[in-house]
């Protein structure tokens, strides 16, 4: 989530980059597709896809550790 632009960001300021590479479609057989790029990833992230969680106001997340 750090890669998303902040509403109060200075125009033209660089975005935070997410390290790593995006996996090719169909190559992630289990778990979360962002595991290799996530600093918070744990074993459960590699083993099971997290359920879709409604955070309200039209915002949804599919993460074992969204906060």
HELIX and SHEET records of a PDB file:
HELIX    1   1 UNK A   35  UNK A   37  5                                   3    
HELIX    2   2 UNK A   43  UNK A   47  1                                   5    
SHEET    1   A 2 UNK A  53  UNK A  56  0                                        
SHEET    2   A 2 UNK A  59  UNK A  61 -1                                        
END                                                                             
